[in-house]
Amino acid sequence: MPADILTNHTFDELAIGDQASLARTVSQDDVALFAAVSGDVNPAHLDAGFAATGPFGHIVVHGMWTAALVSAVLGTRLPGPGTIYLGQEVRFLRPVSPGDTITASVRVTEKAAAHQIVRLETICTNQKGEKVLEGVATVKAPTAKVLWPTGRLPEAVVRHQSRYDRFIAEARSLPPVPAAIVHPCSKAAILGAAEVRDEGLLAPLLVGPEAKIRAAAEEAGVSLDGMEIEDTPHSHAAAARAVELAVAGRVSLLVKGSLHTDELLGAVISKTAGLRTERRISHIYAMDVPAYGKPVIVTDAAINILPTLEHKRDICQNAVDLLRLLGMEQPKVAILAAVETVNPAMPATLDAAALTVMAARGQITGALVDGPLAFDNAISPEAALTKGITSPVAGQADILLVPDLEAGNMLAKQLIYFAGATAAGLVLGARVPIVLTSRSDPLSARIASAALAKLAVVRRAAGGPA
């Protein structure tokens, strides 16, 4: 029988001992889809941090997802199309986790001719052969033979709600914040300025050569209504002037336009400019990763190439302060390395251990800090449990502090391109936040970056952490 044709077994054809099965690997998307369809949003099924405190220490798949595989066998294999499900006795024996392969099997154990009633033993096992479900199904078997083309199933796509929606909505509800858009002389840069203006997030002040700005706006088909232009002769002067405007209080944040990042940051950290603080400036990617149970920050992925221990202390504190401004009382910081034990031959593990002690002694404040932690141990409660790691951070990190820029950049880009993450990019550690996005960033990332920068400005002005 072709694979795309369903056939059944009528009551008369069924015999005691007949059996059938099917197997399916359950993914995180399957869990999300089942939650959306059923309305069962128990965090034990959806939130890794919550599930880590439960009896199993990890996310468990809805029990009825597993039971639904039994229904699939009965409806498509044995007895097959035309079967009427009358009842199901079920016992759940072991938890099922995303990634498990579950085989659902049924076996005919009893027939009652009076009403074509059939009872079947039902069992589900995992990839280790362990029973995760057992029970008995009662069905009314079909009396007529059916051959039915399966057709194409509708495509199911999980569209996770952006975890930035709440922050963006709050930022939109507040009056626009004055922002210097530095050298917006390309189509992408001027479109970005118009986007944050139209979203009600920022009040853009365009800093750069006026003729080039107007030419870019014409090319992009963008109206410059409501946007003041601060004319400068070139990009270097635009960066210097934007910093002056920030120092003078005319703008509350900077947004990178079409100039080089080094050119803008060089003006920011100039000893005579007035935007420097005692902190090292650093970059954060605030990331919404669909496969992770909450937003997470990756730092530093764009500025500090080979940060020293002191640099890492500032990189850590910058990210912690941002999350505290956004309402997180005590962020969890995982100091990443290739392993979770200290190895003198691996400097990243020594720095991680030192940073953990520094946090314990008050040199990093407002956070729980632990390291070294390998990436899996930092974000997976299951991995941490398997390795026997006892830590308030392991498996539920809010901040991932990477060993160096190359590691951070590769990690962030992999999360963006392989895991579908949205990344909001900011530079922290100066007297004003700096929105640092790429020309390849989608609109959602640019809007999220502007919203986070705006909230940081507003909440700091209201008395948040300096």
Disulfide bonds with the S-S distance in Angstrom:
none
